[in-house]
Amino acid sequence: MQIVLVDWVIIGAFIALTIGVGLWYSRRASSSTEEFFVSGRSLPWWIAGTSMVATSFAADTPLAVTGLVCKYGVAGNWFWWAFAFGGMFTAFVYARLWRRAGVVTDVELLKIRYSRRPAHVLRLARSIYITLLVIPIVVGWVIKAMLTVLKETVFYSSAIAADGAAANSSVDSTGMAWVAVLCMLFAVAVYSVLSGMWGVVITDAIQFVIAIVGCAVFAAVAVNAAGGIGELQANIEQQFGDGQAFAFFPSFTTENPWLPLHIFLFMLGMQWWSTWYPGAEPGGGGYIVQRMAACRSERDSVLATLWYQFAHYGLRPWPWILVAFAALSLHPELRSNYLADDSFDPGVGYPMLMRELCPPGLAGLMLVTFFAAFMSTISTQMNWGASYLVCDFLVPLFPKLAGDDKRLLRASQAISVLVLTEGVLVSWLMVESNMSVDDAWKILAALGAGTGLVYMLRWFWWRISAWSEISAMFGSLFWFVVMQQNAVQQALLGRPLATEEQTFFVAILTVITWLIVTLALPPESESTLVDFFKLVRPSRLGWGRIADKCPAVEPDRDLGLRVVAAGVASLTIFVALPAIGDWIFGNYTRASVFTLLTAVFGVTTVGLLKSIAPTEPVSKNPVSEN
């Protein structure tokens, strides 16, 4: 890819704008830990929701989607589309509960929901687990993806070997890509450390617009290069023998389906409620909770989460999918190489097309698109990780720090850099092991399998205790390690297990583990449960025994309506996705039907939202004491 003056101007302007935002908000963010981590709980819904969307679009996302399409066709995206069910439940059922809890992090909820030493140990362990294991894996695959983009575009070079064959200068390009990534990480560290959540969410909003525009423009260029929609579709069907690549649902009758039926059923039927996955946590969690906590009212937290779900699942996928199809049409070896060697990553097709197709100007825009996606995710992971170690590790261990904002802010800034450094190390390990981005996605999903249900039920079943979560967290780790053993896999199915199959068994065994522990050990103290019920005011369902002791508390009475709203909103997304695809590929009759269904479900969702969301902003909750 040739970078000319106009591209450098675009890149330079973006970096200057990003650092400028960090400097602008540095004074406000440094006034308190509340400002640094949750923007003073004053964000409007559209800023908070857009920040969620921008964070979930990282440098790895287009590459992972390209890999899924090349391996499994459009239906492969059900790996992440299925999480929309859980996302809508978070928006309609859990968002206001989180806002009422008044926490800074989701781990902070543990000291409100549970009591005694197990709660203290769980809070410390959970903060360490997420900050030093989960977040570095996320940062690692994002950096690895950015390295791949740079190596295939800006630093791609080809030398003619003695025998006339093309040979990549991989060592030189890798080194230069690392230098470029480290420079970007320095820029991210500057504005994240200086401006905290304020800098993160404002730059996220800017980066979201850039990323959406860049991906849409490039999708049009890629499809045109493949000869247009009709030729692209005909070419892929001719090369691979059938239309499975374009099927929204996998074929249930084909002898050799691209996506096996049992894996699809697991994705759609179990994954959304059983698996804890960053950005799609059942019941809410992670940076999603941090954004909800930063909202100025319950209503804003609901609308922010709802906007995130629609934008993430409904607005963004098709530009990525179209580029994936263009890559598959122009480079059919992406799939054939994967079939011959499953360690090959077909996700590399996305940056390959960037290198081949981007003219001056668009090259700069696409690089800035990836820089924006990369930086928004990294900045969130840094702030999120620091919030865990400060609020849920340092303060509980050293209570005197709670009133010393200056020392906590310095600690927050130092820990942000620590999180980033560990992520760099993990990315190096991923590069060395040649792990693909979508494989890393699936491994992290397997690692958290079976824990999702306990995070959902702790709001609605008084019997859930700290031991339930402890056994779920460590049980998931234990069963994940067990399922990695070849002897276990052979004993179960007589062959090596796909990652999705491993996730299924880990989920089932983990749920059984924490249910046994929950019923075998005593519940939390009655005073703790009463205090939690008074603060959060959940539905009486599952809390009847405790609710009877709180006659003055008015619990939620519209849980059923909210569950219906979550289901209808999910259906809106699931019919909108094929509607858009059918319009693109000229299936106008079916597109019209799906569009009509989208309108019906969408209008119903809006009507339900008006019934269950407060019409006036609710006063801000006080910050809970650590």
C-alpha positions, 0 to 999 in steps of 0.5 A: 500500500502506497501512502502519499501526502494526503494520507499522512495529513489524514492520519496526522489530523486524527492523532492530533485530534485524539491527543487534543481531546485528552488534554482538553479533559485532563483537568476535569478527569483529575478532579476525582476518581468518580470523574476519572472512572464514570465521568461524574455520572453525568453522561447522556445516553447517546454518548454512553451508548456510542462509546459502548459501540466504538469499544466493541469495534476493535481492530480485530473485528473486521478480520474476525468477521472475514475469517468467520465468513470464509470458514462458515459463510454468513451463518458463522456470524451467529457466534456473536449475533446470538449474544444479542439476546443477552444484550437486549435482556441487559438493556431492558431488564438489568440496566436500571438495576445496575444504575440503582446499585450506584457502583463504579465497576460490576465487581463492586456489586459483590460487596453489596450483594454478598457479605462476610469473608467469602464476598471479600475474597471473591471481590479481590479474586474477580478483580485480579482474574479480569484485570490480569487474565481477561483484559490482557487477552482482549488487548493482546488479540486487538494488538495482534490484529493491528499488527496484521493490518499494518504488515499487510498494508503499510509495511507489506513488501515483496522481494523476488527470490532467486527462483523467481518466487515472491518472498515476504520480508516478514521479519522487517515488516513485523519489526516496523509494525511493532514500532508503529503499534507501540507509537499508537499505544503511547498516544492512547496511554497519553489521553487515557491516563490524562483524561480518564473516562471523559477522554475515552467516551468523547474520543470513542464518539469521534472514532465511531463516526470515522470507523463507520464511514470508512468501512462503508466506503471500503465495502463499496470499493471492494464489491465494485472490484469483485465485479458487483454484487451479481458477479461476486455471488456467482463467482463464489457459488461457482468456486465452492459449488453451492450457496451455503456461503450466503445462507443466513441460517446454515444448511441442515440437509447438506452432506458437508455443511459449512457450519454444523447444525449442533454448533449453530444450535449451541450458539443460538440456544445456549451461548447468550445466557451461559457464557461470560464474554467481554461486551456481551456479559449475561446480565451486564458487566465490564465496560458496559456496566461502567458506561451505564454507571456513568449515565445521568439517570436510569432512563439514560442507562436503558437507552444507552444500552439499547442503542449499543445493541441495535448499532452493534448487531444491526447497523455495522455487520454488513459492510464487514461481511461484504468485504469478506465476500469480496475477499473470498471472490477475489482470493478463493485460496483464503478458504481452500488454504484454511481447509487444507490447514486449519491453522491458516487465518483467512481473516487476513483477507480484509487487510489484503484487499485494503492493500490492493484496492485503496487509492490515495485518500481512501488508504489514509481513511481506512488506516485511520478507521483501524487506528480509531477502532484500535485506540478506542478499545485499548483506551477502554480496556486500560480504564476498565482494568484500572477501575478494577484494581483500584476500586476492587483490590487496593481500596478493600485491602487498604481502606485508608486510600478511600478518601485520598483521591490524589493517591488513587488517581496516581495509582489508577494512571500507573495501573492503566499502563500496567494493563497495557504492558501486559496486553503487549506481552500477550499479543507477542505470545499470540503472534508467536503461536500464530493464533487467529483472532476468531480463535482467540474470541472462541477461547475466551468464550470457552473460558467463561462458559457456564458463569453467565447464568449465575450473573443473571440469577443473582439479581432475581434469586435470593439463594445465590451466594458468594460461593455460587460465584466463586465456584462458577469462576473457578469451576469454569477455569477447571473444566476449561483445562479438563476439556483441553485434554485430548484423552477427555475429548476422545472419551466424549466424542471419539475425536478432537472437539471443536472450540464450540463443543468444548464450550458446551461441555464446560458450560454444562459442567460449570452450571452443575458445579455452582448449582450444587455449591449453591444448594449445599452451602448456606445463603447470605445473611438476611440483613445483607439480602434485605439491604440489597433488596431495598437498594435495587428493588428487583421483582419479587420473583425469587425474592418473596421471602426477603420482600415480605420483610420489606413492606415499605419497598416498592419492587419492580412489577413489570419484569414480564413486560421487560422480558417481552420487550427484550425478546421483541427487540432481539427479533427486530435485529434478527429479521433486520439482518437478513432484510438488509442482506436480501436487499443487497443481493437482490432477493426483493420479495424476501427482503420486503417480508423481512423489512415488514417484520422489522417495522412491526417488531421495531414499532412494538419495541418502541411502544414497549419502551415508552411503557417501561422506561421513565420519561423524566431523568432520575436524580443521580445515585450517590457513589457507593462507598468502597 
